[in-house]
Amino acid sequence: MNSEFLIKITALISGTIFLFYISRKALFSIKEHGFYRFFAFECCFCLILLNVSYWVTNPFSLLQIFSWIFLITSGYLILSSIQTLKKSGGSGEREIRSANFKFEDTVNLVSGGVYKYIRHPMYSSVLFLCIGALLKNISALSALSAALTIIFLFLTAKTEESENIKFFGSSYSEYMKGTKMFIPFIF
């Protein structure tokens, strides 16, 4: 075995343990969005590990340029969404058990900033990260990892939307009508 393979296996095991740890509450309930989120994160993480060797190969090829556009967009979306949640979401304990991370447990429906256009900008960030990582080196295995990531992101978002309707009521249903799930004006 070469050292690159050992490093990737070590990273995979360590990353999986970390993702399992932060998802442990939701992993035992298929009805919570955190269950599906774990698998979306895991598949995306596997995709990154599969293609990490290609991240700086042929840096000015068209695929690499598009890849970096997706990766930069991913970074923008995660930073912008966290900032907006902290600014407008308020915080508090929810009566309903939640798979949210602490900073996601908002008591106010957040509909400003990036949330004005996308209901799930954090999952959009993972989607764009996934596409950016896929474009680094498209292979059957990386395409499968990307497809699984997208499927689990969709299941995560749909499940979370049901949770949000229960928590926020009709105001969340109205909010859904004016926004897209992952990509502004498209989907």
ABEGO torsion letter per residue (X at the ends): XBAAAAAAAAAAAAAAAAAAAAAAAAAABAABAAAAAAAAAAAAAAAAAAAAAAAABGAABAAAAAAAAAAAAAAAAAAAAAAAAAAAAEBEBBABBBABBAAABBABBBABEAAAABABAAAAAAAAAAAAAAAABBBAAAAAAAAAAAAAAAAAAAAAAAAAAAAAEAAAAAAAAABBAABBGAX
